[in-house]
C-alpha cells in the first residue's frame, strides 16, 4: 500500500483526494495546506508519493517541488493543476515532477496516474 502526502490549499480538494485514494487502497499519511507545511510533513512522514497543487498561497507548487526534490531526489511527486497552467506544469516536470493531473479529474484517472508513478 503506497503512502501518500496530499499538499493542497483547498480543504475540499484534500478531502476529495483522500477519499478517492483511500477507497483505492492508498494510505494517506499526511495533509498540508501549503508548501511550507508540506515540506515539513514530507520530512516527518516520508511518503512514497506526493500529490501537489500547483497554485497555493505562501509557497507555490513548483517551489515546493524543487525544495522536496532537493531534500529527497527520489521523491515521487504528481502535480495537480487547473486547466490553462501548461507553462507551470512544464516547469514542474523539468524540475522533477513525475506526472500531473488536470482538475477536474475522474477518480480512475487519478488512480491510474498514481499507480503508473509508483511503478516508475
Order of alpha helices (4+ residues) and beta strands (2+ residues): beta-alpha-beta-alpha-beta-alpha-beta-alpha-beta-alpha
